[in-house]
Amino acid sequence: MSDTVQYRITTRRPIGGRMRAVGEIVALTKREAEAELPWGGLERVVAPAAPVEEPAQAKPGRKP
């Protein structure tokens, strides 16, 4: 598994040697994030929660 976390750029700023546009997603290691977060302009990307679904109903008949 990768040790990077995704962040969305909220303010145009340089990261990794080039200017990043608003809305661009960057992957930063913990060390890189600690260096960049105090400057602002980053928000952590959080995966949306899965929708809640009703459990499937059992079908009458023989058990598998």
PDBQT receptor file of N, H, CA, C and O in Angstrom, charges set to zero:
ATOM      1  N   MET A   1       0.840  -1.184   0.000  1.00  0.00    +0.000 N 
ATOM      2  CA  MET A   1       0.000   0.000   0.000  1.00  0.00    +0.000 C 
ATOM      3  C   MET A   1       0.881   1.242   0.000  1.00  0.00    +0.000 C 
ATOM      4  O   MET A   1       1.951   1.259   0.608  1.00  0.00    +0.000 OA
ATOM      5  N   SER A   2       0.428   2.259  -0.675  1.00  0.00    +0.000 N 
ATOM      6  H   SER A   2      -0.442   2.246  -1.169  1.00  0.00    +0.000 HD
ATOM      7  CA  SER A   2       1.181   3.492  -0.789  1.00  0.00    +0.000 C 
ATOM      8  C   SER A   2       1.096   4.286   0.514  1.00  0.00    +0.000 C 
ATOM      9  O   SER A   2       0.077   4.256   1.203  1.00  0.00    +0.000 OA
ATOM     10  N   ASP A   3       2.166   4.986   0.840  1.00  0.00    +0.000 N 
ATOM     11  H   ASP A   3       2.994   5.010   0.280  1.00  0.00    +0.000 HD
ATOM     12  CA  ASP A   3       2.153   5.796   2.052  1.00  0.00    +0.000 C 
ATOM     13  C   ASP A   3       1.835   7.258   1.744  1.00  0.00    +0.000 C 
ATOM     14  O   ASP A   3       2.163   8.141   2.536  1.00  0.00    +0.000 OA
ATOM     15  N   THR A   4       1.203   7.518   0.609  1.00  0.00    +0.000 N 
ATOM     16  H   THR A   4       0.936   6.800  -0.034  1.00  0.00    +0.000 HD
ATOM     17  CA  THR A   4       0.822   8.882   0.252  1.00  0.00    +0.000 C 
ATOM     18  C   THR A   4      -0.657   9.109   0.526  1.00  0.00    +0.000 C 
ATOM     19  O   THR A   4      -1.452   8.171   0.577  1.00  0.00    +0.000 OA
ATOM     20  N   VAL A   5      -1.004  10.382   0.702  1.00  0.00    +0.000 N 
ATOM     21  H   VAL A   5      -0.358  11.145   0.661  1.00  0.00    +0.000 HD
ATOM     22  CA  VAL A   5      -2.384  10.802   0.915  1.00  0.00    +0.000 C 
ATOM     23  C   VAL A   5      -2.694  11.855  -0.139  1.00  0.00    +0.000 C 
ATOM     24  O   VAL A   5      -1.842  12.680  -0.471  1.00  0.00    +0.000 OA
ATOM     25  N   GLN A   6      -3.909  11.826  -0.662  1.00  0.00    +0.000 N 
ATOM     26  H   GLN A   6      -4.601  11.156  -0.393  1.00  0.00    +0.000 HD
ATOM     27  CA  GLN A   6      -4.281  12.786  -1.696  1.00  0.00    +0.000 C 
ATOM     28  C   GLN A   6      -4.815  14.077  -1.070  1.00  0.00    +0.000 C 
ATOM     29  O   GLN A   6      -5.572  14.059  -0.100  1.00  0.00    +0.000 OA
ATOM     30  N   TYR A   7      -4.389  15.197  -1.664  1.00  0.00    +0.000 N 
ATOM     31  H   TYR A   7      -3.774  15.212  -2.452  1.00  0.00    +0.000 HD
ATOM     32  CA  TYR A   7      -4.843  16.519  -1.246  1.00  0.00    +0.000 C 
ATOM     33  C   TYR A   7      -5.307  17.285  -2.476  1.00  0.00    +0.000 C 
ATOM     34  O   TYR A   7      -4.739  17.131  -3.557  1.00  0.00    +0.000 OA
ATOM     35  N   ARG A   8      -6.338  18.109  -2.315  1.00  0.00    +0.000 N 
ATOM     36  H   ARG A   8      -6.799  18.234  -1.436  1.00  0.00    +0.000 HD
ATOM     37  CA  ARG A   8      -6.849  18.962  -3.389  1.00  0.00    +0.000 C 
ATOM     38  C   ARG A   8      -6.287  20.361  -3.168  1.00  0.00    +0.000 C 
ATOM     39  O   ARG A   8      -6.283  20.873  -2.049  1.00  0.00    +0.000 OA
ATOM     40  N   ILE A   9      -5.816  20.968  -4.248  1.00  0.00    +0.000 N 
ATOM     41  H   ILE A   9      -5.820  20.552  -5.158  1.00  0.00    +0.000 HD
ATOM     42  CA  ILE A   9      -5.290  22.328  -4.187  1.00  0.00    +0.000 C 
ATOM     43  C   ILE A   9      -6.473  23.296  -4.114  1.00  0.00    +0.000 C 
ATOM     44  O   ILE A   9      -7.361  23.252  -4.965  1.00  0.00    +0.000 OA
ATOM     45  N   THR A  10      -6.489  24.170  -3.100  1.00  0.00    +0.000 N 
ATOM     46  H   THR A  10      -5.767  24.206  -2.409  1.00  0.00    +0.000 HD
ATOM     47  CA  THR A  10      -7.574  25.148  -2.964  1.00  0.00    +0.000 C 
ATOM     48  C   THR A  10      -7.118  26.567  -3.296  1.00  0.00    +0.000 C 
ATOM     49  O   THR A  10      -7.943  27.458  -3.496  1.00  0.00    +0.000 OA
ATOM     50  N   THR A  11      -5.813  26.771  -3.355  1.00  0.00    +0.000 N 
ATOM     51  H   THR A  11      -5.142  26.046  -3.194  1.00  0.00    +0.000 HD
ATOM     52  CA  THR A  11      -5.239  28.060  -3.732  1.00  0.00    +0.000 C 
ATOM     53  C   THR A  11      -4.064  27.783  -4.657  1.00  0.00    +0.000 C 
ATOM     54  O   THR A  11      -3.228  26.931  -4.356  1.00  0.00    +0.000 OA
ATOM     55  N   ARG A  12      -3.991  28.486  -5.771  1.00  0.00    +0.000 N 
ATOM     56  H   ARG A  12      -4.670  29.178  -6.016  1.00  0.00    +0.000 HD
ATOM     57  CA  ARG A  12      -2.897  28.281  -6.731  1.00  0.00    +0.000 C 
ATOM     58  C   ARG A  12      -1.563  28.451  -6.011  1.00  0.00    +0.000 C 
ATOM     59  O   ARG A  12      -1.307  29.479  -5.383  1.00  0.00    +0.000 OA
ATOM     60  N   ARG A  13      -0.709  27.416  -6.114  1.00  0.00    +0.000 N 
ATOM     61  H   ARG A  13      -0.917  26.582  -6.623  1.00  0.00    +0.000 HD
ATOM     62  CA  ARG A  13       0.563  27.441  -5.388  1.00  0.00    +0.000 C 
ATOM     63  C   ARG A  13       1.543  26.425  -5.954  1.00  0.00    +0.000 C 
ATOM     64  O   ARG A  13       1.134  25.466  -6.608  1.00  0.00    +0.000 OA
ATOM     65  N   PRO A  14       2.843  26.628  -5.707  1.00  0.00    +0.000 N 
ATOM     66  CA  PRO A  14       3.827  25.657  -6.191  1.00  0.00    +0.000 C 
ATOM     67  C   PRO A  14       3.974  24.478  -5.227  1.00  0.00    +0.000 C 
ATOM     68  O   PRO A  14       4.071  24.656  -4.013  1.00  0.00    +0.000 OA
ATOM     69  N   ILE A  15       3.987  23.280  -5.792  1.00  0.00    +0.000 N 
ATOM     70  H   ILE A  15       3.907  23.136  -6.778  1.00  0.00    +0.000 HD
ATOM     71  CA  ILE A  15       4.267  22.057  -5.029  1.00  0.00    +0.000 C 
ATOM     72  C   ILE A  15       5.045  21.138  -5.960  1.00  0.00    +0.000 C 
ATOM     73  O   ILE A  15       4.680  20.958  -7.122  1.00  0.00    +0.000 OA
ATOM     74  N   GLY A  16       6.104  20.569  -5.447  1.00  0.00    +0.000 N 
ATOM     75  H   GLY A  16       6.401  20.715  -4.504  1.00  0.00    +0.000 HD
ATOM     76  CA  GLY A  16       6.900  19.640  -6.243  1.00  0.00    +0.000 C 
ATOM     77  C   GLY A  16       7.594  20.294  -7.416  1.00  0.00    +0.000 C 
ATOM     78  O   GLY A  16       7.814  19.649  -8.441  1.00  0.00    +0.000 OA
ATOM     79  N   GLY A  17       7.945  21.564  -7.289  1.00  0.00    +0.000 N 
ATOM     80  H   GLY A  17       7.766  22.089  -6.456  1.00  0.00    +0.000 HD
ATOM     81  CA  GLY A  17       8.702  22.240  -8.330  1.00  0.00    +0.000 C 
ATOM     82  C   GLY A  17       7.893  22.828  -9.466  1.00  0.00    +0.000 C 
ATOM     83  O   GLY A  17       8.470  23.329 -10.431  1.00  0.00    +0.000 OA
ATOM     84  N   ARG A  18       6.558  22.780  -9.380  1.00  0.00    +0.000 N 
ATOM     85  H   ARG A  18       6.089  22.373  -8.596  1.00  0.00    +0.000 HD
ATOM     86  CA  ARG A  18       5.756  23.421 -10.432  1.00  0.00    +0.000 C 
ATOM     87  C   ARG A  18       4.479  24.002  -9.840  1.00  0.00    +0.000 C 
ATOM     88  O   ARG A  18       4.001  23.561  -8.795  1.00  0.00    +0.000 OA
ATOM     89  N   MET A  19       3.942  24.998 -10.529  1.00  0.00    +0.000 N 
ATOM     90  H   MET A  19       4.331  25.357 -11.378  1.00  0.00    +0.000 HD
ATOM     91  CA  MET A  19       2.737  25.673 -10.066  1.00  0.00    +0.000 C 
ATOM     92  C   MET A  19       1.532  24.758 -10.253  1.00  0.00    +0.000 C 
ATOM     93  O   MET A  19       1.340  24.196 -11.331  1.00  0.00    +0.000 OA
ATOM     94  N   ARG A  20       0.737  24.611  -9.231  1.00  0.00    +0.000 N 
ATOM     95  H   ARG A  20       0.893  25.067  -8.355  1.00  0.00    +0.000 HD
ATOM     96  CA  ARG A  20      -0.452  23.747  -9.269  1.00  0.00    +0.000 C 
ATOM     97  C   ARG A  20      -1.703  24.603  -9.353  1.00  0.00    +0.000 C 
ATOM     98  O   ARG A  20      -1.803  25.650  -8.713  1.00  0.00    +0.000 OA
ATOM     99  N   ALA A  21      -2.662  24.139 -10.159  1.00  0.00    +0.000 N 
ATOM    100  H   ALA A  21      -2.581  23.289 -10.679  1.00  0.00    +0.000 HD
ATOM    101  CA  ALA A  21      -3.919  24.863 -10.356  1.00  0.00    +0.000 C 
ATOM    102  C   ALA A  21      -4.918  24.490  -9.263  1.00  0.00    +0.000 C 
ATOM    103  O   ALA A  21      -4.827  23.423  -8.656  1.00  0.00    +0.000 OA
ATOM    104  N   VAL A  22      -5.866  25.383  -9.025  1.00  0.00    +0.000 N 
ATOM    105  H   VAL A  22      -5.940  26.250  -9.518  1.00  0.00    +0.000 HD
ATOM    106  CA  VAL A  22      -6.942  25.115  -8.069  1.00  0.00    +0.000 C 
ATOM    107  C   VAL A  22      -7.732  23.904  -8.553  1.00  0.00    +0.000 C 
ATOM    108  O   VAL A  22      -8.079  23.810  -9.730  1.00  0.00    +0.000 OA
ATOM    109  N   GLY A  23      -8.013  22.982  -7.640  1.00  0.00    +0.000 N 
ATOM    110  H   GLY A  23      -7.732  23.059  -6.683  1.00  0.00    +0.000 HD
ATOM    111  CA  GLY A  23      -8.766  21.780  -7.976  1.00  0.00    +0.000 C 
ATOM    112  C   GLY A  23      -7.903  20.588  -8.337  1.00  0.00    +0.000 C 
ATOM    113  O   GLY A  23      -8.397  19.462  -8.391  1.00  0.00    +0.000 OA
ATOM    114  N   GLU A  24      -6.626  20.815  -8.583  1.00  0.00    +0.000 N 
ATOM    115  H   GLU A  24      -6.224  21.730  -8.539  1.00  0.00    +0.000 HD
ATOM    116  CA  GLU A  24      -5.727  19.710  -8.929  1.00  0.00    +0.000 C 
ATOM    117  C   GLU A  24      -5.507  18.827  -7.698  1.00  0.00    +0.000 C 
ATOM    118  O   GLU A  24      -5.454  19.323  -6.573  1.00  0.00    +0.000 OA
ATOM    119  N   ILE A  25      -5.380  17.530  -7.920  1.00  0.00    +0.000 N 
ATOM    120  H   ILE A  25      -5.422  17.128  -8.835  1.00  0.00    +0.000 HD
ATOM    121  CA  ILE A  25      -5.155  16.569  -6.843  1.00  0.00    +0.000 C 
ATOM    122  C   ILE A  25      -3.682  16.175  -6.847  1.00  0.00    +0.000 C 
ATOM    123  O   ILE A  25      -3.127  15.824  -7.888  1.00  0.00    +0.000 OA
ATOM    124  N   VAL A  26      -3.052  16.238  -5.670  1.00  0.00    +0.000 N 
ATOM    125  H   VAL A  26      -3.503  16.523  -4.824  1.00  0.00    +0.000 HD
ATOM    126  CA  VAL A  26      -1.656  15.828  -5.532  1.00  0.00    +0.000 C 
ATOM    127  C   VAL A  26      -1.561  14.764  -4.444  1.00  0.00    +0.000 C 
ATOM    128  O   VAL A  26      -2.338  14.775  -3.490  1.00  0.00    +0.000 OA
ATOM    129  N   ALA A  27      -0.618  13.855  -4.587  1.00  0.00    +0.000 N 
ATOM    130  H   ALA A  27       0.014  13.845  -5.362  1.00  0.00    +0.000 HD
ATOM    131  CA  ALA A  27      -0.366  12.822  -3.582  1.00  0.00    +0.000 C 
ATOM    132  C   ALA A  27       0.903  13.203  -2.834  1.00  0.00    +0.000 C 
ATOM    133  O   ALA A  27       1.964  13.360  -3.437  1.00  0.00    +0.000 OA
ATOM    134  N   LEU A  28       0.789  13.349  -1.521  1.00  0.00    +0.000 N 
ATOM    135  H   LEU A  28      -0.074  13.220  -1.031  1.00  0.00    +0.000 HD
ATOM    136  CA  LEU A  28       1.925  13.744  -0.699  1.00  0.00    +0.000 C 
ATOM    137  C   LEU A  28       2.192  12.694   0.371  1.00  0.00    +0.000 C 
ATOM    138  O   LEU A  28       1.265  12.087   0.907  1.00  0.00    +0.000 OA
ATOM    139  N   THR A  29       3.472  12.488   0.674  1.00  0.00    +0.000 N 
ATOM    140  H   THR A  29       4.225  12.981   0.239  1.00  0.00    +0.000 HD
ATOM    141  CA  THR A  29       3.828  11.623   1.794  1.00  0.00    +0.000 C 
ATOM    142  C   THR A  29       3.559  12.395   3.079  1.00  0.00    +0.000 C 
ATOM    143  O   THR A  29       3.296  13.597   3.042  1.00  0.00    +0.000 OA
ATOM    144  N   LYS A  30       3.622  11.711   4.206  1.00  0.00    +0.000 N 
ATOM    145  H   LYS A  30       3.836  10.734   4.236  1.00  0.00    +0.000 HD
ATOM    146  CA  LYS A  30       3.392  12.370   5.492  1.00  0.00    +0.000 C 
ATOM    147  C   LYS A  30       4.390  13.516   5.690  1.00  0.00    +0.000 C 
ATOM    148  O   LYS A  30       4.022  14.593   6.159  1.00  0.00    +0.000 OA
ATOM    149  N   ARG A  31       5.635  13.277   5.334  1.00  0.00    +0.000 N 
ATOM    150  H   ARG A  31       5.934  12.402   4.953  1.00  0.00    +0.000 HD
ATOM    151  CA  ARG A  31       6.677  14.299   5.496  1.00  0.00    +0.000 C 
ATOM    152  C   ARG A  31       6.409  15.514   4.598  1.00  0.00    +0.000 C 
ATOM    153  O   ARG A  31       6.535  16.656   5.040  1.00  0.00    +0.000 OA
ATOM    154  N   GLU A  32       6.038  15.258   3.331  1.00  0.00    +0.000 N 
ATOM    155  H   GLU A  32       5.936  14.330   2.972  1.00  0.00    +0.000 HD
ATOM    156  CA  GLU A  32       5.733  16.359   2.411  1.00  0.00    +0.000 C 
ATOM    157  C   GLU A  32       4.530  17.156   2.901  1.00  0.00    +0.000 C 
ATOM    158  O   GLU A  32       4.530  18.386   2.847  1.00  0.00    +0.000 OA
ATOM    159  N   ALA A  33       3.510  16.455   3.379  1.00  0.00    +0.000 N 
ATOM    160  H   ALA A  33       3.510  15.456   3.423  1.00  0.00    +0.000 HD
ATOM    161  CA  ALA A  33       2.307  17.129   3.866  1.00  0.00    +0.000 C 
ATOM    162  C   ALA A  33       2.623  18.006   5.074  1.00  0.00    +0.000 C 
ATOM    163  O   ALA A  33       2.124  19.127   5.171  1.00  0.00    +0.000 OA
ATOM    164  N   GLU A  34       3.444  17.509   5.992  1.00  0.00    +0.000 N 
ATOM    165  H   GLU A  34       3.849  16.598   5.914  1.00  0.00    +0.000 HD
ATOM    166  CA  GLU A  34       3.822  18.300   7.165  1.00  0.00    +0.000 C 
ATOM    167  C   GLU A  34       4.540  19.584   6.760  1.00  0.00    +0.000 C 
ATOM    168  O   GLU A  34       4.403  20.606   7.432  1.00  0.00    +0.000 OA
ATOM    169  N   ALA A  35       5.298  19.540   5.673  1.00  0.00    +0.000 N 
ATOM    170  H   ALA A  35       5.409  18.709   5.128  1.00  0.00    +0.000 HD
ATOM    171  CA  ALA A  35       6.015  20.717   5.194  1.00  0.00    +0.000 C 
ATOM    172  C   ALA A  35       5.088  21.682   4.457  1.00  0.00    +0.000 C 
ATOM    173  O   ALA A  35       5.277  22.896   4.538  1.00  0.00    +0.000 OA
ATOM    174  N   GLU A  36       4.088  21.162   3.739  1.00  0.00    +0.000 N 
ATOM    175  H   GLU A  36       3.935  20.176   3.674  1.00  0.00    +0.000 HD
ATOM    176  CA  GLU A  36       3.224  21.997   2.901  1.00  0.00    +0.000 C 
ATOM    177  C   GLU A  36       1.978  22.532   3.611  1.00  0.00    +0.000 C 
ATOM    178  O   GLU A  36       1.535  23.640   3.311  1.00  0.00    +0.000 OA
ATOM    179  N   LEU A  37       1.406  21.769   4.545  1.00  0.00    +0.000 N 
ATOM    180  H   LEU A  37       1.766  20.868   4.789  1.00  0.00    +0.000 HD
ATOM    181  CA  LEU A  37       0.145  22.170   5.172  1.00  0.00    +0.000 C 
ATOM    182  C   LEU A  37       0.200  23.514   5.906  1.00  0.00    +0.000 C 
ATOM    183  O   LEU A  37      -0.780  24.256   5.847  1.00  0.00    +0.000 OA
ATOM    184  N   PRO A  38       1.293  23.866   6.595  1.00  0.00    +0.000 N 
ATOM    185  CA  PRO A  38       1.315  25.172   7.261  1.00  0.00    +0.000 C 
ATOM    186  C   PRO A  38       1.152  26.359   6.301  1.00  0.00    +0.000 C 
ATOM    187  O   PRO A  38       0.733  27.438   6.719  1.00  0.00    +0.000 OA
ATOM    188  N   TRP A  39       1.483  26.166   5.017  1.00  0.00    +0.000 N 
ATOM    189  H   TRP A  39       1.824  25.290   4.677  1.00  0.00    +0.000 HD
ATOM    190  CA  TRP A  39       1.362  27.235   4.033  1.00  0.00    +0.000 C 
ATOM    191  C   TRP A  39      -0.080  27.410   3.558  1.00  0.00    +0.000 C 
ATOM    192  O   TRP A  39      -0.412  28.422   2.941  1.00  0.00    +0.000 OA
ATOM    193  N   GLY A  40      -0.928  26.435   3.840  1.00  0.00    +0.000 N 
ATOM    194  H   GLY A  40      -0.658  25.613   4.340  1.00  0.00    +0.000 HD
ATOM    195  CA  GLY A  40      -2.341  26.525   3.440  1.00  0.00    +0.000 C 
ATOM    196  C   GLY A  40      -2.537  26.170   1.981  1.00  0.00    +0.000 C 
ATOM    197  O   GLY A  40      -1.590  25.853   1.261  1.00  0.00    +0.000 OA
ATOM    198  N   GLY A  41      -3.801  26.231   1.560  1.00  0.00    +0.000 N 
ATOM    199  H   GLY A  41      -4.571  26.488   2.145  1.00  0.00    +0.000 HD
ATOM    200  CA  GLY A  41      -4.121  25.966   0.167  1.00  0.00    +0.000 C 
ATOM    201  C   GLY A  41      -4.291  24.504  -0.178  1.00  0.00    +0.000 C 
ATOM    202  O   GLY A  41      -4.346  24.148  -1.355  1.00  0.00    +0.000 OA
ATOM    203  N   LEU A  42      -4.375  23.638   0.842  1.00  0.00    +0.000 N 
ATOM    204  H   LEU A  42      -4.330  23.927   1.798  1.00  0.00    +0.000 HD
ATOM    205  CA  LEU A  42      -4.561  22.205   0.615  1.00  0.00    +0.000 C 
ATOM    206  C   LEU A  42      -5.709  21.692   1.474  1.00  0.00    +0.000 C 
ATOM    207  O   LEU A  42      -5.890  22.133   2.609  1.00  0.00    +0.000 OA
ATOM    208  N   GLU A  43      -6.477  20.769   0.933  1.00  0.00    +0.000 N 
ATOM    209  H   GLU A  43      -6.331  20.411   0.011  1.00  0.00    +0.000 HD
ATOM    210  CA  GLU A  43      -7.481  20.076   1.741  1.00  0.00    +0.000 C 
ATOM    211  C   GLU A  43      -7.399  18.591   1.419  1.00  0.00    +0.000 C 
ATOM    212  O   GLU A  43      -7.227  18.201   0.265  1.00  0.00    +0.000 OA
ATOM    213  N   ARG A  44      -7.521  17.784   2.437  1.00  0.00    +0.000 N 
ATOM    214  H   ARG A  44      -7.660  18.100   3.376  1.00  0.00    +0.000 HD
ATOM    215  CA  ARG A  44      -7.417  16.334   2.250  1.00  0.00    +0.000 C 
ATOM    216  C   ARG A  44      -8.616  15.822   1.469  1.00  0.00    +0.000 C 
ATOM    217  O   ARG A  44      -9.751  16.225   1.723  1.00  0.00    +0.000 OA
ATOM    218  N   VAL A  45      -8.360  14.932   0.517  1.00  0.00    +0.000 N 
ATOM    219  H   VAL A  45      -7.437  14.605   0.311  1.00  0.00    +0.000 HD
ATOM    220  CA  VAL A  45      -9.424  14.326  -0.280  1.00  0.00    +0.000 C 
ATOM    221  C   VAL A  45      -9.940  13.116   0.493  1.00  0.00    +0.000 C 
ATOM    222  O   VAL A  45      -9.185  12.209   0.842  1.00  0.00    +0.000 OA
ATOM    223  N   VAL A  46     -11.257  13.128   0.751  1.00  0.00    +0.000 N 
ATOM    224  H   VAL A  46     -11.871  13.865   0.467  1.00  0.00    +0.000 HD
ATOM    225  CA  VAL A  46     -11.881  12.030   1.477  1.00  0.00    +0.000 C 
ATOM    226  C   VAL A  46     -12.819  11.312   0.521  1.00  0.00    +0.000 C 
ATOM    227  O   VAL A  46     -13.640  11.940  -0.148  1.00  0.00    +0.000 OA
ATOM    228  N   ALA A  47     -12.694  10.000   0.460  1.00  0.00    +0.000 N 
ATOM    229  H   ALA A  47     -12.027   9.490   1.002  1.00  0.00    +0.000 HD
ATOM    230  CA  ALA A  47     -13.566   9.214  -0.418  1.00  0.00    +0.000 C 
ATOM    231  C   ALA A  47     -15.003   9.314   0.088  1.00  0.00    +0.000 C 
ATOM    232  O   ALA A  47     -15.236   9.240   1.295  1.00  0.00    +0.000 OA
ATOM    233  N   PRO A  48     -15.974   9.481  -0.818  1.00  0.00    +0.000 N 
ATOM    234  CA  PRO A  48     -17.365   9.555  -0.381  1.00  0.00    +0.000 C 
ATOM    235  C   PRO A  48     -17.806   8.220   0.224  1.00  0.00    +0.000 C 
ATOM    236  O   PRO A  48     -17.354   7.151  -0.186  1.00  0.00    +0.000 OA
ATOM    237  N   ALA A  49     -18.690   8.313   1.197  1.00  0.00    +0.000 N 
ATOM    238  H   ALA A  49     -19.058   9.181   1.530  1.00  0.00    +0.000 HD
ATOM    239  CA  ALA A  49     -19.194   7.103   1.851  1.00  0.00    +0.000 C 
ATOM    240  C   ALA A  49     -20.076   6.312   0.895  1.00  0.00    +0.000 C 
ATOM    241  O   ALA A  49     -20.773   6.885   0.056  1.00  0.00    +0.000 OA
ATOM    242  N   ALA A  50     -20.039   5.021   1.027  1.00  0.00    +0.000 N 
ATOM    243  H   ALA A  50     -19.473   4.556   1.708  1.00  0.00    +0.000 HD
ATOM    244  CA  ALA A  50     -20.881   4.158   0.189  1.00  0.00    +0.000 C 
ATOM    245  C   ALA A  50     -22.337   4.326   0.610  1.00  0.00    +0.000 C 
ATOM    246  O   ALA A  50     -22.620   4.476   1.799  1.00  0.00    +0.000 OA
ATOM    247  N   PRO A  51     -23.264   4.304  -0.345  1.00  0.00    +0.000 N 
ATOM    248  CA  PRO A  51     -24.675   4.449   0.014  1.00  0.00    +0.000 C 
ATOM    249  C   PRO A  51     -25.151   3.261   0.847  1.00  0.00    +0.000 C 
ATOM    250  O   PRO A  51     -24.706   2.128   0.663  1.00  0.00    +0.000 OA
ATOM    251  N   VAL A  52     -26.059   3.553   1.758  1.00  0.00    +0.000 N 
ATOM    252  H   VAL A  52     -26.420   4.474   1.908  1.00  0.00    +0.000 HD
ATOM    253  CA  VAL A  52     -26.611   2.505   2.609  1.00  0.00    +0.000 C 
ATOM    254  C   VAL A  52     -27.652   1.735   1.812  1.00  0.00    +0.000 C 
ATOM    255  O   VAL A  52     -28.551   2.326   1.215  1.00  0.00    +0.000 OA
ATOM    256  N   GLU A  53     -27.526   0.427   1.808  1.00  0.00    +0.000 N 
ATOM    257  H   GLU A  53     -26.796  -0.053   2.293  1.00  0.00    +0.000 HD
ATOM    258  CA  GLU A  53     -28.468  -0.414   1.073  1.00  0.00    +0.000 C 
ATOM    259  C   GLU A  53     -29.161  -1.352   2.048  1.00  0.00    +0.000 C 
ATOM    260  O   GLU A  53     -28.594  -1.746   3.067  1.00  0.00    +0.000 OA
ATOM    261  N   GLU A  54     -30.380  -1.697   1.719  1.00  0.00    +0.000 N 
ATOM    262  H   GLU A  54     -30.841  -1.378   0.891  1.00  0.00    +0.000 HD
ATOM    263  CA  GLU A  54     -31.115  -2.666   2.522  1.00  0.00    +0.000 C 
ATOM    264  C   GLU A  54     -30.508  -4.047   2.292  1.00  0.00    +0.000 C 
ATOM    265  O   GLU A  54     -30.076  -4.356   1.181  1.00  0.00    +0.000 OA
ATOM    266  N   PRO A  55     -30.473  -4.887   3.343  1.00  0.00    +0.000 N 
ATOM    267  CA  PRO A  55     -29.952  -6.243   3.133  1.00  0.00    +0.000 C 
ATOM    268  C   PRO A  55     -30.840  -7.028   2.177  1.00  0.00    +0.000 C 
ATOM    269  O   PRO A  55     -32.056  -6.836   2.142  1.00  0.00    +0.000 OA
ATOM    270  N   ALA A  56     -30.230  -7.900   1.413  1.00  0.00    +0.000 N 
ATOM    271  H   ALA A  56     -29.243  -8.056   1.440  1.00  0.00    +0.000 HD
ATOM    272  CA  ALA A  56     -30.989  -8.702   0.450  1.00  0.00    +0.000 C 
ATOM    273  C   ALA A  56     -31.921  -9.653   1.194  1.00  0.00    +0.000 C 
ATOM    274  O   ALA A  56     -31.565 -10.201   2.237  1.00  0.00    +0.000 OA
ATOM    275  N   GLN A  57     -33.097  -9.838   0.651  1.00  0.00    +0.000 N 
ATOM    276  H   GLN A  57     -33.385  -9.393  -0.197  1.00  0.00    +0.000 HD
ATOM    277  CA  GLN A  57     -34.068 -10.754   1.248  1.00  0.00    +0.000 C 
ATOM    278  C   GLN A  57     -33.714 -12.190   0.873  1.00  0.00    +0.000 C 
ATOM    279  O   GLN A  57     -33.311 -12.473  -0.255  1.00  0.00    +0.000 OA
ATOM    280  N   ALA A  58     -33.871 -13.083   1.837  1.00  0.00    +0.000 N 
ATOM    281  H   ALA A  58     -34.198 -12.853   2.754  1.00  0.00    +0.000 HD
ATOM    282  CA  ALA A  58     -33.614 -14.501   1.579  1.00  0.00    +0.000 C 
ATOM    283  C   ALA A  58     -34.686 -15.049   0.652  1.00  0.00    +0.000 C 
ATOM    284  O   ALA A  58     -35.862 -14.703   0.768  1.00  0.00    +0.000 OA
ATOM    285  N   LYS A  59     -34.269 -15.902  -0.263  1.00  0.00    +0.000 N 
ATOM    286  H   LYS A  59     -33.314 -16.183  -0.357  1.00  0.00    +0.000 HD
ATOM    287  CA  LYS A  59     -35.216 -16.526  -1.181  1.00  0.00    +0.000 C 
ATOM    288  C   LYS A  59     -35.692 -17.847  -0.577  1.00  0.00    +0.000 C 
ATOM    289  O   LYS A  59     -34.890 -18.602  -0.029  1.00  0.00    +0.000 OA
ATOM    290  N   PRO A  60     -36.963 -18.121  -0.674  1.00  0.00    +0.000 N 
ATOM    291  CA  PRO A  60     -37.448 -19.390  -0.130  1.00  0.00    +0.000 C 
ATOM    292  C   PRO A  60     -36.874 -20.555  -0.928  1.00  0.00    +0.000 C 
ATOM    293  O   PRO A  60     -36.640 -20.438  -2.131  1.00  0.00    +0.000 OA
ATOM    294  N   GLY A  61     -36.652 -21.659  -0.263  1.00  0.00    +0.000 N 
ATOM    295  H   GLY A  61     -36.842 -21.755   0.714  1.00  0.00    +0.000 HD
ATOM    296  CA  GLY A  61     -36.123 -22.831  -0.955  1.00  0.00    +0.000 C 
ATOM    297  C   GLY A  61     -34.988 -23.453  -0.184  1.00  0.00    +0.000 C 
ATOM    298  O   GLY A  61     -34.825 -23.215   1.013  1.00  0.00    +0.000 OA
ATOM    299  N   ARG A  62     -34.215 -24.239  -0.868  1.00  0.00    +0.000 N 
ATOM    300  H   ARG A  62     -34.347 -24.432  -1.841  1.00  0.00    +0.000 HD
ATOM    301  CA  ARG A  62     -33.125 -24.980  -0.256  1.00  0.00    +0.000 C 
ATOM    302  C   ARG A  62     -31.940 -24.066   0.045  1.00  0.00    +0.000 C 
ATOM    303  O   ARG A  62     -31.662 -23.137  -0.713  1.00  0.00    +0.000 OA
ATOM    304  N   LYS A  63     -31.243 -24.328   1.150  1.00  0.00    +0.000 N 
ATOM    305  H   LYS A  63     -31.469 -25.083   1.766  1.00  0.00    +0.000 HD
ATOM    306  CA  LYS A  63     -30.043 -23.562   1.492  1.00  0.00    +0.000 C 
ATOM    307  C   LYS A  63     -28.902 -23.996   0.589  1.00  0.00    +0.000 C 
ATOM    308  O   LYS A  63     -28.823 -25.169   0.224  1.00  0.00    +0.000 OA
ATOM    309  N   PRO A  64     -28.022 -23.084   0.223  1.00  0.00    +0.000 N 
ATOM    310  CA  PRO A  64     -26.902 -23.452  -0.653  1.00  0.00    +0.000 C 
ATOM    311  C   PRO A  64     -25.889 -24.316   0.041  1.00  0.00    +0.000 C 
ATOM    312  O   PRO A  64     -24.891 -24.706  -0.565  1.00  0.00    +0.000 OA
TER     313      PRO A  64
